Amino acid sequence: MSQHLRVLKEAGLVSDQAAGNRRMYGVDVEAMASVRDYAQSFWSAALSRYGRAAAKASAAKAALETEGDESSTGEGGR
């Protein structure tokens, strides 16, 4: 646990204070908001790209199915 807190402290996401033989940690709200904003923009962009790729794949699959239907009925332009 202390290693995780050390990494968060080094990243500026938490601060600590000595309280006797313990350390009290607090979250830096502004820094965490920046992390949240970055993650939200990253996932929004990634999900948009995934949606476009899925739509493209679906359209390609539909085109292949349509092409297969036309050739099996003899309407393939022969």
C-alpha positions as CSV (number, residue, x, y, z in Angstrom):
1,M,0.0,0.0,0.0
2,S,2.8,2.4,0.9
3,Q,4.3,1.9,-2.6
4,H,1.1,2.9,-4.2
5,L,0.7,6.0,-2.1
6,R,4.3,6.9,-2.8
7,V,3.7,6.8,-6.6
8,L,0.5,8.8,-6.2
9,K,2.4,11.4,-4.1
10,E,5.2,11.6,-6.6
11,A,2.6,12.2,-9.3
12,G,1.1,15.0,-7.3
13,L,-2.3,13.3,-6.9
14,V,-2.1,13.0,-3.1
15,S,-0.4,14.8,-0.2
16,D,0.6,13.6,3.2
17,Q,1.1,14.8,6.7
18,A,2.7,13.2,9.7
19,A,0.3,12.5,12.5
20,G,2.3,10.8,15.3
21,N,3.6,7.5,14.0
22,R,1.2,7.6,11.1
23,R,0.8,9.5,7.8
24,M,-2.4,11.0,6.8
25,Y,-3.0,11.2,3.1
26,G,-5.4,13.5,1.2
27,V,-6.5,13.6,-2.4
28,D,-5.6,16.7,-4.5
29,V,-9.0,17.3,-6.0
30,E,-7.8,19.5,-8.9
31,A,-5.1,17.0,-9.9
32,M,-7.6,14.1,-9.8
33,A,-10.0,16.2,-11.9
34,S,-7.3,16.6,-14.5
35,V,-6.7,12.8,-14.5
36,R,-10.5,12.3,-14.8
37,D,-10.7,14.7,-17.7
38,Y,-7.8,13.0,-19.5
39,A,-9.3,9.6,-19.0
40,Q,-12.7,10.8,-20.2
41,S,-11.3,12.3,-23.3
42,F,-9.1,9.3,-24.0
43,W,-12.1,6.9,-23.7
44,S,-14.4,9.1,-25.6
45,A,-12.0,9.2,-28.5
46,A,-11.3,5.5,-28.3
47,L,-15.0,4.6,-28.2
48,S,-15.7,6.9,-31.2
49,R,-13.0,5.2,-33.2
50,Y,-14.4,1.8,-32.2
51,G,-17.9,2.9,-33.2
52,R,-16.7,4.0,-36.7
53,A,-14.8,0.8,-37.2
54,A,-17.8,-1.3,-36.1
55,A,-20.1,0.5,-38.5
56,K,-17.6,0.1,-41.3
57,A,-17.3,-3.6,-40.6
58,S,-21.0,-4.0,-40.4
59,A,-21.5,-2.2,-43.8
60,A,-18.8,-4.4,-45.4
61,K,-20.5,-7.5,-44.0
62,A,-23.9,-6.4,-45.3
63,A,-22.4,-5.7,-48.8
64,L,-20.8,-9.1,-48.9
65,E,-24.1,-10.7,-47.9
66,T,-26.0,-8.7,-50.5
67,E,-23.4,-9.7,-53.2
68,G,-23.7,-13.3,-52.2
69,D,-27.5,-13.2,-52.4
70,E,-27.4,-11.7,-55.9
71,S,-25.0,-14.3,-57.3
72,S,-27.0,-17.2,-55.8
73,T,-30.2,-16.0,-57.5
74,G,-28.5,-15.5,-60.9
75,E,-28.9,-11.8,-60.7
76,G,-25.2,-11.1,-60.4
77,G,-24.9,-9.3,-63.7
78,R,-23.9,-12.2,-65.9
